[in-house]
């Protein structure tokens, strides 16, 4: 198989550009858990999501990226 194809797999049709993300609201308690867990385990989103009832790893990651990315910080009203 071509090395270029292995390095850069095609995106699935289900992937969404980060520009299209909607803001995820978290309670103060959820934010606290996410922040503390991130300091302990880093980007292990599934592990963090296991500590936040009702949240998926994808939601946790998206929330973290939006909260800690300069682009999204400027978008807040």
Secondary structure, 3 states (H helix, E strand, C coil): CCHHHHHCCCCCCCCCCHHHCCCCCCCHHHHHHHHHHHHHHCCCHHHHHCCCCCCCHHHHHHHHHHHHCHHHHCCCC
